Amino acid sequence: MSFFYKIKSQKAFSNFLLIFLLAELLSFLAYNFSFLSSWFLALIFLLTIAFGFWQEKHLLYLPLAELFWGSLGHSLAYNFISLRLAIFIAVVFVFAIKYLLKIKSLKILKDRFLFYLWIFILLLWLMAIFLSYLNNYNFQNIFLDANAYLFIFYLPIWYQVYQRDSFEYLVDILKAAAIIVAVKTLLVFNLFVQDYALFDLNNFYKWIRDTRTGEITPYANSFFRVFFQSHFYLLIAFFALLMRQMRDFKNKNNFLFLTFISSALLISLSRSLWLGGGLAFIFLLINIIIYSKRMLWSLLIFSFALLISSVIIIELAYNLPHYNSFNIFSYRSADTSEAAANSRLDLLRPLWQAIQERPVLGWGFGKELTYQSSDPRIKNDLNPEGWYTSYSFEWGWLDMWLKAGILMVLAFVSWLALIFRRGYNVFKEDKVKVLFLLSSVLALIIIHIFSPYINHPLGLGLLMLSTIIFSLYVKKDQSYN
């Protein structure tokens, strides 16, 4: 890596740190002064168009920056227009204007298998929407259930503008977003466990909840779970910076960043993230044993030191300035958490029964199921039997199967297989990059079993980006402008 790139990289990281801090401020202001939401969204929409026409690379960087930072994309929202949707419309508009008369020049057309797979998924998506209308589902439910797949329209756009030097720049954006989200997680955790009299925690909680940034859940002994959906990209950033650390052990800042990121992941108390990350880490170790044994002990020692430092950071956040308890993680087994897990199991049987009735094409988006839940947020004095009806389900692969059929599941399995095949095809060129991306994708596959990510922009973004980076066409092409 040249000295010139290090300067550019540091500038990109610093710039996006400031951008994400500004975005947090705008989100908080818009929540408390709702008339500002439309103005902020309009401004960001116009800026996205301007940056997109100025330099095509922003058609890649801006959507991914928002994705890395923005959880479910509603940090800013006005009526049904969210920040993520506003950026999407702006990017598609710019791309359509620039390439409407140059469709034959699109790079994705030369990657025929990926292009046909993309078209096939879009056709299955349209079929599922058509089935929804035939079944007379609620229109709002159909829209909210199906619109996540709109994100897949980014694939030809990102494929077109991605350049060989984009990777490091994207890692810097990811790192900046992860630092902001991780520090925000630790600050929110400290605010709630310490219950400062100076802060209006009720308003702060509503801001996090109503913008769909995440969840803040109380447990025993003043302990709080702080979970943001954007923690998924903290896990991705963890693997990116961990592999970067293997390349440069003298990078002290990297260790500090990883400590904050690991601390936030522990505070999230997300067992699906932990399981996905744990299995991906084992996958990483196996590959290192096979291909680069000299890194093994360094990775293990570094990871152990990272775990210790992360626990220390959490203990400080929990016990300063007022001491609470040393045995911090004993509260993971609180009733609320276990009931939520049991509710997921309660859903499994009716979900599988509905799948068996229409296994090939599915029921369409917005399909509702009614089942009994043991979650205390559902089963209470007003609903003593715990009956619950929803069209949104935690089991990611089964949700996909229910709505769009086994063909959609097989299409995404084929996409994942393509990523792994292409990843190992370019493995010798950059082992660190390949192991980072394959570990991240494996974590996504595992997490999607228990929580819907692949059928959501959070997972689709990683799939599309990994595919483009590993593409043999992109690897061979040197003629970027």
C-alpha positions as CSV (number, residue, x, y, z in Angstrom):
1,M,0.0,0.0,0.0
2,S,1.5,3.3,-1.0
3,F,1.9,6.4,1.2
4,F,-0.4,8.3,-1.1
5,Y,-3.2,5.8,-0.6
6,K,-2.7,5.9,3.2
7,I,-3.3,9.7,3.1
8,K,-6.4,9.2,0.9
9,S,-7.6,6.4,3.2
10,Q,-7.2,8.4,6.4
11,K,-9.0,11.3,4.8
12,A,-11.9,9.1,3.7
13,F,-12.2,7.6,7.1
14,S,-12.2,11.0,8.8
15,N,-14.7,12.4,6.4
16,F,-17.2,9.6,6.8
17,L,-16.8,9.8,10.6
18,L,-18.0,13.4,10.4
19,I,-20.8,12.5,7.9
20,F,-22.1,9.8,10.2
21,L,-22.0,12.1,13.2
22,L,-23.9,14.7,11.3
23,A,-26.4,12.0,10.2
24,E,-27.0,11.1,13.9
25,L,-27.6,14.8,14.7
26,L,-30.0,15.2,11.8
27,S,-31.9,12.1,12.8
28,F,-32.3,13.3,16.4
29,L,-33.3,16.8,15.3
30,A,-35.9,15.5,12.8
31,Y,-37.4,13.2,15.4
32,N,-37.9,16.0,17.9
33,F,-38.9,18.6,15.2
34,S,-40.9,16.6,12.7
35,F,-41.2,19.5,10.2
36,L,-37.5,19.1,9.5
37,S,-37.8,15.6,8.2
38,S,-39.0,16.5,4.8
39,W,-36.4,19.2,4.4
40,F,-33.5,16.9,5.4
41,L,-34.7,14.2,3.1
42,A,-35.1,16.6,0.2
43,L,-31.6,17.9,0.8
44,I,-30.0,14.5,0.9
45,F,-32.0,13.4,-2.2
46,L,-30.7,16.4,-4.2
47,L,-27.1,15.9,-2.8
48,T,-27.2,12.3,-3.8
49,I,-28.2,13.2,-7.4
50,A,-25.5,15.9,-7.5
51,F,-22.7,13.6,-6.2
52,G,-23.9,10.8,-8.5
53,F,-23.7,13.0,-11.6
54,W,-20.3,14.4,-10.4
55,Q,-18.6,11.1,-9.9
56,E,-20.2,7.7,-10.5
57,K,-18.4,6.1,-7.6
58,H,-20.9,7.8,-5.2
59,L,-23.7,5.7,-6.7
60,L,-21.9,2.9,-4.8
61,Y,-20.5,4.7,-1.8
62,L,-23.5,6.6,-0.6
63,P,-26.0,3.7,-0.5
64,L,-23.5,1.4,1.2
65,A,-22.6,4.1,3.7
66,E,-26.2,4.5,4.7
67,L,-26.6,0.7,4.8
68,F,-23.6,0.2,7.1
69,W,-24.8,2.8,9.5
70,G,-28.6,3.1,9.2
71,S,-30.1,-0.2,10.6
72,L,-33.5,-0.5,8.9
73,G,-33.1,2.7,6.9
74,H,-35.6,4.9,8.8
75,S,-33.2,7.1,10.7
76,L,-34.9,9.9,8.7
77,A,-38.4,9.4,7.4
78,Y,-41.4,11.4,6.2
79,N,-44.6,9.5,5.6
80,F,-43.6,6.4,3.7
81,I,-40.3,8.0,2.4
82,S,-37.3,6.8,4.4
83,L,-33.7,7.9,4.1
84,R,-32.8,4.5,2.4
85,L,-35.6,4.8,-0.1
86,A,-34.7,8.5,-0.9
87,I,-31.1,7.5,-1.7
88,F,-32.3,4.5,-3.7
89,I,-34.6,6.6,-5.9
90,A,-31.9,9.2,-6.4
91,V,-29.2,6.6,-7.4
92,V,-31.6,4.8,-9.7
93,F,-32.6,8.1,-11.3
94,V,-29.0,9.2,-12.0
95,F,-28.0,5.8,-13.3
96,A,-31.1,5.6,-15.6
97,I,-30.3,9.0,-17.1
98,K,-26.7,8.2,-17.7
99,Y,-27.2,4.7,-19.1
100,L,-30.7,4.7,-20.7
101,L,-29.2,4.9,-24.2
102,K,-26.1,2.8,-23.3
103,I,-27.7,-0.4,-21.9
104,K,-25.6,-2.6,-24.1
105,S,-22.5,-1.2,-22.3
106,L,-23.5,-2.5,-18.9
107,K,-20.8,-4.8,-17.4
108,I,-23.3,-7.1,-15.8
109,L,-24.4,-8.3,-19.2
110,K,-21.0,-9.9,-19.7
111,D,-21.4,-11.8,-16.5
112,R,-24.1,-14.0,-17.9
113,F,-24.7,-16.5,-15.1
114,L,-25.1,-13.7,-12.6
115,F,-27.3,-11.7,-14.9
116,Y,-29.7,-14.6,-15.6
117,L,-29.8,-15.4,-11.9
118,W,-30.6,-11.8,-11.1
119,I,-33.4,-11.8,-13.7
120,F,-34.7,-15.1,-12.3
121,I,-34.9,-13.7,-8.8
122,L,-36.7,-10.6,-10.0
123,L,-39.3,-12.8,-11.8
124,L,-39.9,-14.9,-8.7
125,W,-40.3,-11.6,-6.7
126,L,-42.9,-10.4,-9.2
127,M,-44.6,-13.7,-9.1
128,A,-44.8,-13.5,-5.3
129,I,-46.3,-10.0,-5.6
130,F,-48.9,-11.3,-8.1
131,L,-49.9,-14.2,-5.8
132,S,-50.3,-11.6,-3.0
133,Y,-52.9,-9.7,-5.1
134,L,-54.7,-12.9,-6.1
135,N,-55.0,-13.8,-2.4
136,N,-56.3,-10.3,-1.5
137,Y,-53.7,-9.6,1.2
138,N,-53.6,-6.2,2.8
139,F,-51.9,-3.8,0.4
140,Q,-49.7,-2.2,3.1
141,N,-48.5,-5.6,4.3
142,I,-47.6,-6.6,0.7
143,F,-45.6,-3.4,0.2
144,L,-43.8,-3.6,3.5
145,D,-43.0,-7.2,3.0
146,A,-41.9,-7.0,-0.6
147,N,-40.1,-3.7,-0.8
148,A,-36.9,-5.0,0.8
149,Y,-36.2,-6.9,-2.4
150,L,-36.1,-3.5,-4.3
151,F,-32.6,-3.2,-3.0
152,I,-31.5,-5.9,-5.5
153,F,-31.9,-3.3,-8.3
154,Y,-28.6,-1.9,-7.1
155,L,-26.7,-4.9,-8.5
156,P,-26.2,-3.7,-12.1
157,I,-25.5,-0.2,-10.8
158,W,-22.8,-1.2,-8.4
159,Y,-21.4,-3.7,-10.9
160,Q,-21.0,-0.8,-13.3
161,V,-19.3,1.7,-11.0
162,Y,-17.2,-0.7,-8.9
163,Q,-13.4,-0.2,-9.4
164,R,-10.5,-2.2,-8.3
165,D,-9.4,0.4,-5.8
166,S,-13.0,0.8,-4.4
167,F,-12.5,-2.1,-1.9
168,E,-10.2,-0.2,0.5
169,Y,-12.3,2.9,0.3
170,L,-15.4,0.8,1.2
171,V,-13.6,-0.8,4.1
172,D,-12.8,2.7,5.4
173,I,-16.5,3.7,5.1
174,L,-17.5,0.5,6.9
175,K,-14.9,1.1,9.6
176,A,-16.2,4.7,10.2
177,A,-19.8,3.5,10.4
178,A,-18.9,0.7,12.7
179,I,-17.0,3.0,15.1
180,I,-20.0,5.4,15.2
181,V,-22.5,2.6,15.8
182,A,-20.2,0.9,18.4
183,V,-19.6,4.0,20.4
184,K,-23.3,4.9,20.2
185,T,-24.1,1.4,21.6
186,L,-21.7,1.9,24.5
187,L,-23.0,5.4,25.2
188,V,-26.7,4.3,25.1
189,F,-25.8,1.3,27.3
190,N,-24.1,3.6,29.9
191,L,-26.9,6.1,29.8
192,F,-29.5,3.6,30.6
193,V,-27.6,1.5,33.2
194,Q,-26.5,4.6,35.1
195,D,-29.8,6.5,34.6
196,Y,-28.4,10.0,34.6
197,A,-30.8,12.6,36.0
198,L,-29.7,15.1,33.3
199,F,-30.9,13.1,30.4
200,D,-34.5,12.5,29.2
201,L,-34.1,8.8,28.7
202,N,-37.7,8.3,27.7
203,N,-37.3,10.7,24.7
204,F,-34.0,9.0,23.8
205,Y,-35.6,5.6,24.0
206,K,-38.4,6.7,21.7
207,W,-36.0,8.1,19.2
208,I,-34.2,4.7,19.0
209,R,-37.4,2.8,18.8
210,D,-39.5,5.0,16.5
211,T,-36.7,5.4,13.9
212,R,-36.4,1.6,14.0
213,T,-32.7,2.0,14.8
214,G,-32.9,-0.8,17.4
215,E,-34.1,-2.1,20.7
216,I,-33.3,-1.2,24.3
217,T,-34.6,-3.9,26.6
218,P,-34.3,-3.8,30.5
219,Y,-33.1,-6.8,32.4
220,A,-32.3,-7.5,36.1
221,N,-30.1,-5.3,38.2
222,S,-30.3,-2.2,36.0
223,F,-28.8,-4.2,33.1
224,F,-30.0,-3.3,29.5
225,R,-29.7,-5.0,26.2
226,V,-28.9,-2.5,23.4
227,F,-29.4,-4.1,20.0
228,F,-29.3,-2.3,16.7
229,Q,-29.9,-4.0,13.4
230,S,-26.8,-2.3,12.1
231,H,-24.8,-4.5,14.5
232,F,-24.8,-6.9,11.6
233,Y,-22.3,-4.7,9.9
234,L,-20.3,-4.4,13.1
235,L,-19.8,-8.1,12.7
236,I,-18.7,-7.6,9.1
237,A,-16.4,-4.8,10.2
238,F,-14.9,-7.1,12.9
239,F,-13.8,-9.6,10.2
240,A,-12.5,-6.8,8.0
241,L,-10.4,-5.2,10.7
242,L,-9.3,-8.6,12.1
243,M,-7.9,-9.7,8.8
244,R,-6.3,-6.2,8.3
245,Q,-4.7,-6.7,11.7
246,M,-3.2,-10.0,10.6
247,R,-1.6,-8.1,7.8
248,D,-0.3,-5.2,10.0
249,F,0.3,-6.1,13.6
250,K,1.7,-2.7,14.4
251,N,-1.6,-1.0,13.8
252,K,-2.6,0.1,17.4
253,N,-5.7,2.0,16.2
254,N,-7.1,-1.2,14.7
255,F,-6.9,-3.0,18.0
256,L,-8.8,-0.1,19.7
257,F,-11.4,0.0,17.0
258,L,-11.9,-3.8,17.2
259,T,-12.2,-3.5,21.0
260,F,-15.1,-1.0,20.7
261,I,-16.8,-3.1,18.0
262,S,-16.5,-6.4,20.0
263,S,-17.8,-4.6,23.1
264,A,-20.9,-3.5,21.2
265,L,-21.5,-7.0,19.7
266,L,-21.4,-8.4,23.2
267,I,-23.8,-5.8,24.6
268,S,-26.2,-6.6,21.7
269,L,-26.9,-9.9,23.4
270,S,-27.8,-11.3,20.0
271,R,-27.4,-15.0,20.0
272,S,-27.9,-15.2,16.2
273,L,-25.1,-12.7,15.7
274,W,-22.9,-14.6,18.2
275,L,-23.6,-17.9,16.6
276,G,-23.0,-16.6,13.0
277,G,-19.9,-14.8,14.1
278,G,-18.6,-17.8,16.0
279,L,-19.1,-20.3,13.2
280,A,-17.6,-17.8,10.7
281,F,-14.5,-17.5,13.0
282,I,-14.1,-21.3,13.1
283,F,-14.3,-21.2,9.3
284,L,-11.6,-18.6,9.3
285,L,-9.4,-20.7,11.6
286,I,-9.8,-23.8,9.4
287,N,-8.8,-21.9,6.3
288,I,-5.8,-20.4,8.1
289,I,-4.7,-23.8,9.2
290,I,-5.0,-25.1,5.7
291,Y,-3.5,-22.2,3.8
292,S,-1.4,-20.0,6.2
293,K,-0.5,-21.8,9.5
294,R,2.0,-19.1,10.4
295,M,-1.0,-16.7,11.1
296,L,-2.8,-19.2,13.4
297,W,-1.2,-18.5,16.8
298,S,-1.0,-14.8,16.1
299,L,-4.8,-14.8,15.4
300,L,-5.6,-16.8,18.5
301,I,-3.5,-14.7,20.8
302,F,-4.8,-11.5,19.3
303,S,-8.4,-12.7,19.6
304,F,-8.0,-13.7,23.2
305,A,-6.5,-10.2,24.1
306,L,-9.4,-8.6,22.2
307,L,-12.0,-10.5,24.2
308,I,-10.4,-9.5,27.5
309,S,-10.2,-5.8,26.5
310,S,-13.8,-5.9,25.3
311,V,-15.1,-7.3,28.5
312,I,-13.1,-4.6,30.4
313,I,-14.7,-1.8,28.3
314,I,-18.2,-3.2,29.0
315,E,-17.5,-3.5,32.8
316,L,-16.4,0.1,32.8
317,A,-19.5,1.2,30.9
318,Y,-21.7,-0.8,33.3
319,N,-20.0,0.3,36.5
320,L,-18.9,4.0,36.0
321,P,-19.6,6.3,37.6
322,H,-22.0,4.3,39.8
323,Y,-21.0,0.7,40.6
324,N,-23.7,-1.9,39.7
325,S,-22.2,-5.4,39.6
326,F,-19.1,-7.3,38.4
327,N,-20.9,-10.4,37.2
328,I,-22.4,-8.5,34.2
329,F,-23.3,-11.3,31.8
330,S,-25.4,-13.3,34.3
331,Y,-28.4,-11.3,33.2
332,R,-28.5,-12.8,29.7
333,S,-30.9,-15.5,31.0
334,A,-33.6,-13.0,32.0
335,D,-37.2,-14.2,31.4
336,T,-37.8,-11.6,28.7
337,S,-35.0,-13.0,26.6
338,E,-36.0,-16.6,27.0
339,A,-39.6,-15.9,26.3
340,A,-38.6,-14.2,23.0
341,A,-36.6,-17.3,22.1
342,N,-39.6,-19.6,23.0
343,S,-41.9,-17.4,20.9
344,R,-39.6,-18.1,17.9
345,L,-40.0,-21.8,18.5
346,D,-43.8,-21.4,18.9
347,L,-43.9,-20.0,15.3
348,L,-41.9,-22.9,13.8
349,R,-44.7,-25.5,13.6
350,P,-47.4,-23.3,12.0
351,L,-44.8,-21.8,9.6
352,W,-43.7,-25.3,8.4
353,Q,-47.3,-26.4,8.0
354,A,-48.1,-23.4,5.8
355,I,-45.0,-24.1,3.7
356,Q,-46.0,-27.7,3.1
357,E,-49.3,-26.6,1.6
358,R,-47.6,-24.5,-1.1
359,P,-43.9,-25.4,-1.3
360,V,-43.1,-24.5,-4.9
361,L,-44.3,-20.9,-5.5
362,G,-45.3,-20.0,-1.9
363,W,-48.2,-17.8,-0.7
364,G,-47.0,-14.4,-1.8
365,F,-45.8,-11.4,0.3
366,G,-47.9,-10.3,3.1
367,K,-49.0,-13.8,4.0
368,E,-50.2,-13.8,7.6
369,L,-50.1,-16.6,10.2
370,T,-51.8,-16.8,13.5
371,Y,-50.1,-18.7,16.3
372,Q,-49.8,-18.9,20.1
373,S,-46.8,-17.1,21.6
374,S,-45.3,-17.3,25.1
375,D,-43.6,-13.9,24.7
376,P,-44.8,-11.7,27.7
377,R,-45.1,-8.8,25.3
378,I,-47.8,-10.7,23.5
379,K,-49.2,-13.1,26.2
380,N,-50.6,-10.8,28.9
381,D,-53.8,-9.9,30.8
382,L,-55.3,-8.4,27.5
383,N,-54.4,-11.6,25.6
384,P,-54.2,-14.4,28.1
385,E,-53.9,-17.2,25.5
386,G,-51.1,-15.4,23.6
387,W,-52.7,-15.5,20.1
388,Y,-50.7,-13.5,17.6
389,T,-51.1,-12.7,13.9
390,S,-48.2,-11.4,11.8
391,Y,-46.8,-11.4,8.3
392,S,-43.2,-10.9,9.5
393,F,-41.4,-14.0,10.7
394,E,-38.0,-14.5,12.4
395,W,-37.0,-17.7,10.6
396,G,-35.3,-16.1,7.6
397,W,-35.0,-19.1,5.2
398,L,-38.5,-20.4,6.1
399,D,-39.9,-16.9,5.7
400,M,-38.4,-16.7,2.2
401,W,-39.8,-20.2,1.4
402,L,-43.3,-19.4,2.7
403,K,-43.6,-16.1,0.7
404,A,-41.8,-16.9,-2.6
405,G,-41.5,-20.7,-2.7
406,I,-38.6,-23.2,-2.8
407,L,-37.5,-21.7,-6.2
408,M,-36.5,-18.5,-4.5
409,V,-34.6,-20.4,-1.8
410,L,-32.7,-22.3,-4.4
411,A,-32.0,-19.2,-6.4
412,F,-30.3,-17.6,-3.3
413,V,-28.5,-20.8,-2.5
414,S,-27.1,-20.7,-6.1
415,W,-26.1,-17.1,-5.5
416,L,-24.2,-18.0,-2.3
417,A,-22.6,-21.0,-4.0
418,L,-21.4,-18.6,-6.8
419,I,-19.8,-16.3,-4.2
420,F,-17.9,-19.1,-2.6
421,R,-16.8,-20.6,-5.9
422,R,-15.6,-17.3,-7.2
423,G,-14.0,-16.4,-3.9
424,Y,-11.8,-19.5,-3.9
425,N,-11.0,-18.9,-7.6
426,V,-9.3,-15.7,-6.7
427,F,-8.0,-16.9,-3.3
428,K,-4.3,-16.9,-4.3
429,E,-4.5,-13.2,-5.4
430,D,-5.5,-11.9,-1.9
431,K,-6.1,-14.4,0.8
432,V,-6.9,-11.8,3.4
433,K,-9.6,-10.1,1.3
434,V,-11.1,-13.4,0.3
435,L,-11.2,-14.9,3.9
436,F,-12.8,-11.7,5.2
437,L,-15.6,-11.7,2.6
438,L,-16.2,-15.5,2.8
439,S,-16.3,-15.4,6.6
440,S,-18.8,-12.5,6.5
441,V,-21.0,-14.3,3.9
442,L,-21.0,-17.5,6.0
443,A,-22.0,-15.5,9.1
444,L,-24.9,-14.1,7.1
445,I,-26.0,-17.6,6.0
446,I,-26.1,-18.7,9.7
447,I,-27.8,-15.6,11.0
448,H,-30.5,-15.8,8.3
449,I,-31.6,-19.1,9.8
450,F,-32.9,-17.3,12.9
451,S,-33.4,-13.7,11.7
452,P,-34.4,-12.4,8.2
453,Y,-31.3,-10.8,6.7
454,I,-30.8,-12.2,3.2
455,N,-34.3,-11.1,2.2
456,H,-33.5,-7.6,3.5
457,P,-31.1,-4.8,2.3
458,L,-28.8,-5.6,5.2
459,G,-28.0,-9.0,3.8
460,L,-28.6,-8.2,0.1
461,G,-26.0,-5.5,0.3
462,L,-23.3,-7.9,1.4
463,L,-24.3,-10.5,-1.2
464,M,-24.2,-8.0,-4.1
465,L,-20.9,-6.4,-3.0
466,S,-19.2,-9.8,-2.4
467,T,-20.3,-11.1,-5.8
468,I,-19.0,-8.0,-7.6
469,I,-15.6,-8.1,-5.8
470,F,-15.1,-11.8,-6.7
471,S,-16.4,-11.5,-10.2
472,L,-13.9,-12.9,-12.7
473,Y,-15.0,-10.2,-15.1
474,V,-14.2,-7.4,-12.6
475,K,-10.9,-9.2,-11.7
476,K,-9.7,-9.2,-15.3
477,D,-11.0,-5.8,-16.4
478,Q,-8.4,-3.1,-16.1
479,S,-10.1,-0.4,-18.1
480,Y,-12.1,1.5,-15.5
481,N,-12.5,5.2,-15.9
